[in-house]
Amino acid sequence: MVAIRGSGLTSLGREPDPSSLVRAAVDRALSDAGLDVDAIDALVVANAAGEAFTSIGNVSVWTATEAGLAGTPAIRVDTGPSSGLAAVSTARGWLGAPGIDNVLVLGWEAMTSVPTEEATEILAGLMAADEREAGLSLPRLVACLTRAYLDRHDRSLAELDRVAHKAHRLAEANPIAQFGEVTLDEIAASRVVADPLRLMHCAPLTDGAAALVVADEGPVEIASMGAASDHLAYTQRRTPPERFQATQDAAEACFASTETERSDVDVVELHDAFVSLEAINLEDLGFVPDGEGLDHVAEPEADALGPSPAVNPSGGLKARGHPVGATGLAQTVECVDQCLDRAANPVADAGTALVHSIGGFGNNVHVALLEARP
Ligand code: COA
């Protein structure tokens, strides 16, 4: 068995000092696991763009040193915004090698130390060069995809507002979240970032860190994982413009190696970097039929957790925050907390949770299924 023995997450928001982020996440995960730092045999660091955001180089050794693990084997995993979940996959492979019993997986990103324009440029580095040179950015690409989705399925912008509203309502109860509740009017009146996407439809720039201790025993099992990539350029994709083949393939791979079915999943933490992605991902993961993702979002007056499976009870990337390299781990920490009945917005009787994390623009996708141990 590969299990999560302990987990920890910092507050997400504006705290651009990577040292304090790293130390806080490590302390929380070790304390949750009931271990001293000496018990850690290997470190996997998840970080997407530490050099560009913070000028820190040799990220694996820098992080090991800050974590009190100088001398311990350390590698860095960078698959862009899915680095955190890719790092869990790496730790899973490392576990069981001679002398490796406890692997610390530690993700961090400090994005607010640069102005927004610079951060947008750095994140655009995830895209194909010719698309970037044509003036596209991640928000602009997602705007194209969002328009295609709304047109194909005859959906309205007001329905996307509801997704943002739901995310902020859930984040309100989450003490580590970057944002709290906002009204539907505030969402609809927020400034246009990339038409039709408004500020309140986007995940923010976030500083934060998260850590897990992965071992062969623990209260939550990593029951299976799946991964897939796709062409770098959006224009070379095999699927319709509003679909992500890599999500479909990663989910298929994850479910193919377990007897767990989609109907067994109680909680999903998916990659809603822009609110339209919540619906699209839910469809690509196979939880709802094509075009019906927005029907899964609770009405404003209803319980924000909505129907089963509950989607992004943490508030999601949208409202909890999106420190890119750490995000897959922050999502995993939320799923662990749900399985252990200690989450801020608890989903009743949650025992099975799915984490979905996207790397670049719809590629390098990782999916994990977590199950509470009896
Ligand atoms: N959602 C809600 N509120 C947000 C927000 C967001 N995404 N981003 C910023 N805010 C708030 C700020 O807290 C601030 O509030 P205040 O005035 O009460 O302090 C206000 O809006 C203005 O913030 P500011 O930092 O000036 O916004 P910005 O224009 O610099 O950045 C975006 C806004 C949307 C451009 C930026 O958050 C962004 O680029 N998001 C996308 C990140 C991304 O692509 N990630 C990778 C995806 S995989």
Boltz pocket constraint, residues with backbone or C-beta under 6 A from the ligand:
constraints:
  - pocket:
      binder: B
      contacts: [[A, 81], [A, 116], [A, 120], [A, 123], [A, 138], [A, 139], [A, 179], [A, 193], [A, 199], [A, 200], [A, 201], [A, 202], [A, 203], [A, 204], [A, 205], [A, 273], [A, 318], [A, 322], [A, 324], [A, 358], [A, 359], [A, 360]]
      max_distance: 6.0
